[in-house]
């Protein structure tokens, strides 16, 4: 019995040592752009990113906090405080006509699955419509609704739900 235990521990040690990681591009705090370009890493995401290195794909795009719009309970109108952020995203897209985005609509866990998919779609479309109103080409913007399926934060309560009621502008990630 003791030998089987020791054999199991030994096997586990071998497996875990094989899983040790080494720092990859960007692990030292840099963007890793040179490593991605040097290795010839290519995007296989959206059509606008075809043939671009990862460094080119992500260069200049707005940072994560500048790509999320939060909504009130059961709402899909975009608050005025997000207009500047959306205009900055629109300016980036207009300046980079080969870039495409997907606007993801999300909801909190309350409501039926069907209701939440529809509400997430309305949120994504509301953000898309604002981007289009700033002159972004319709071919650059797609929408998708995940409803409650991809929460930003797990749990219950208003502090959690408010972080899950959102639309996220994704740049081919």
C-alpha positions as CSV (number, residue, x, y, z in Angstrom):
1,X,0.0,0.0,0.0
2,X,2.8,2.4,0.9
3,X,4.7,1.6,-2.3
4,X,1.6,2.5,-4.4
5,X,1.3,5.8,-2.6
6,X,5.0,6.6,-3.2
7,X,4.7,5.6,-6.8
8,X,1.6,7.9,-7.2
9,X,3.5,10.8,-5.6
10,X,6.5,10.2,-7.8
11,X,4.3,10.1,-11.0
12,X,2.6,13.3,-9.9
13,X,6.0,15.0,-9.4
14,X,7.1,13.9,-12.9
15,X,3.8,15.2,-14.5
16,X,4.0,18.5,-12.6
17,X,7.6,19.1,-13.5
18,X,6.7,18.5,-17.2
19,X,4.1,21.2,-16.9
20,X,6.5,23.9,-15.7
21,X,6.2,27.1,-17.8
22,X,8.7,29.4,-19.2
23,X,8.0,33.0,-19.8
24,X,6.7,33.7,-23.3
25,X,6.4,37.0,-25.2
26,X,5.3,39.8,-23.0
27,X,6.0,37.9,-19.7
28,X,8.7,40.5,-18.8
29,X,6.1,43.3,-18.9
30,X,6.8,44.3,-22.6
31,X,4.2,44.0,-25.2
32,X,5.9,41.1,-26.9
33,X,5.3,42.8,-30.2
34,X,8.9,42.1,-31.5
35,X,8.7,38.4,-30.5
36,X,5.3,38.0,-32.3
37,X,6.6,39.7,-35.4
38,X,9.9,37.8,-35.4
39,X,8.1,34.5,-35.0
40,X,5.8,35.3,-37.9
41,X,2.7,34.8,-35.7
42,X,-0.4,35.5,-37.8
43,X,-3.9,36.3,-36.8
44,X,-6.5,33.8,-37.9
45,X,-9.4,35.8,-36.5
46,X,-11.6,38.2,-38.3
47,X,-11.1,38.9,-42.0
48,X,-9.6,42.4,-41.5
49,X,-6.8,40.9,-39.5
50,X,-5.8,38.3,-42.1
51,X,-2.1,38.4,-42.8
52,X,-1.3,40.8,-39.8
53,X,1.1,39.9,-37.1
54,X,-0.2,40.0,-33.6
55,X,1.7,43.2,-32.9
56,X,0.0,44.9,-35.9
57,X,-3.4,43.4,-34.9
58,X,-3.4,44.9,-31.4
59,X,-1.4,48.1,-32.1
60,X,-3.2,51.2,-31.2
61,X,-6.5,49.7,-30.2
62,X,-8.3,51.1,-27.2
63,X,-7.5,49.5,-23.8
64,X,-10.0,47.1,-22.1
65,X,-11.7,49.7,-19.9
66,X,-12.2,51.9,-22.9
67,X,-14.2,49.2,-24.7
68,X,-16.9,48.4,-22.2
69,X,-20.3,50.0,-21.8
70,X,-22.4,49.2,-18.7
71,X,-26.2,49.3,-18.5
72,X,-28.8,49.6,-15.8
73,X,-31.2,46.8,-15.0
74,X,-33.4,45.9,-17.9
75,X,-31.9,48.8,-20.0
76,X,-30.3,49.0,-23.4
77,X,-29.9,52.7,-23.9
78,X,-26.3,53.9,-23.8
79,X,-25.6,56.5,-21.1
80,X,-24.1,59.8,-22.2
81,X,-20.9,59.2,-20.2
82,X,-19.9,56.6,-22.8
83,X,-20.1,58.9,-25.9
84,X,-16.5,60.0,-25.7
85,X,-15.2,56.5,-25.4
86,X,-17.4,55.3,-28.2
87,X,-16.3,58.2,-30.4
88,X,-12.6,57.3,-29.7
89,X,-13.3,53.7,-30.8
90,X,-15.0,55.0,-33.9
91,X,-12.1,57.3,-34.7
92,X,-9.7,54.3,-34.4
93,X,-11.9,52.1,-36.7
94,X,-12.3,54.9,-39.3
95,X,-8.5,55.4,-39.3
96,X,-8.0,51.7,-39.7
97,X,-10.6,50.6,-42.3
98,X,-9.1,47.1,-42.4
99,X,-10.0,46.5,-38.7
100,X,-13.2,44.9,-37.6
101,X,-14.9,44.5,-34.2
102,X,-17.5,42.4,-32.6
103,X,-19.8,44.1,-30.1
104,X,-20.8,41.5,-27.5
105,X,-24.0,42.0,-25.5
106,X,-24.2,40.6,-22.0
107,X,-26.8,40.5,-19.2
108,X,-26.9,39.5,-15.6
109,X,-28.4,36.1,-14.5
110,X,-31.9,37.3,-13.9
111,X,-34.6,36.6,-16.5
112,X,-35.1,33.7,-18.9
113,X,-32.4,32.6,-21.3
114,X,-34.4,33.8,-24.2
115,X,-35.1,37.2,-22.6
116,X,-31.5,37.6,-21.8
117,X,-30.3,36.7,-25.3
118,X,-32.7,39.3,-26.7
119,X,-31.6,42.0,-24.2
120,X,-28.0,41.3,-24.9
121,X,-28.7,41.7,-28.6
122,X,-30.4,45.1,-28.0
123,X,-27.3,46.2,-26.0
124,X,-24.9,45.2,-28.7
125,X,-27.0,46.8,-31.4
126,X,-27.2,50.0,-29.4
127,X,-23.4,50.3,-29.2
128,X,-23.1,49.3,-32.9
129,X,-25.6,52.0,-33.9
130,X,-23.6,54.6,-32.1
131,X,-20.4,53.5,-33.8
132,X,-22.1,53.7,-37.2
133,X,-23.5,57.1,-36.4
134,X,-19.9,58.3,-35.9
135,X,-19.1,57.1,-39.4
136,X,-17.7,53.6,-38.9
137,X,-18.5,51.3,-41.9
138,X,-21.2,48.7,-41.3
139,X,-18.9,46.1,-42.6
140,X,-16.5,46.7,-39.7
141,X,-19.0,46.0,-36.9
142,X,-20.6,42.7,-36.1
143,X,-22.8,42.0,-33.0
144,X,-23.4,38.9,-30.9
145,X,-25.4,38.3,-27.8
146,X,-24.2,36.0,-25.0
147,X,-27.0,36.9,-22.6
148,X,-26.1,35.6,-19.2
149,X,-23.7,32.9,-20.5
150,X,-20.4,34.7,-20.1
151,X,-20.5,36.7,-16.9
152,X,-17.6,39.1,-16.1
153,X,-18.1,38.3,-12.4
154,X,-19.5,35.2,-10.8
155,X,-22.0,35.5,-8.0
156,X,-25.2,37.3,-7.1
157,X,-26.2,40.7,-5.8
158,X,-26.4,44.1,-7.4
159,X,-22.6,44.7,-7.2
160,X,-22.0,41.6,-9.3
161,X,-25.0,42.0,-11.6
162,X,-24.0,45.6,-12.5
163,X,-20.7,44.3,-13.8
164,X,-22.4,41.7,-16.0
165,X,-24.8,44.1,-17.7
166,X,-22.5,45.3,-20.4
167,X,-21.6,45.5,-24.1
168,X,-17.9,44.8,-24.9
169,X,-16.2,46.0,-28.1
170,X,-13.8,43.1,-29.1
171,X,-11.0,43.8,-31.5
172,X,-10.5,40.3,-33.0
173,X,-9.2,38.7,-29.8
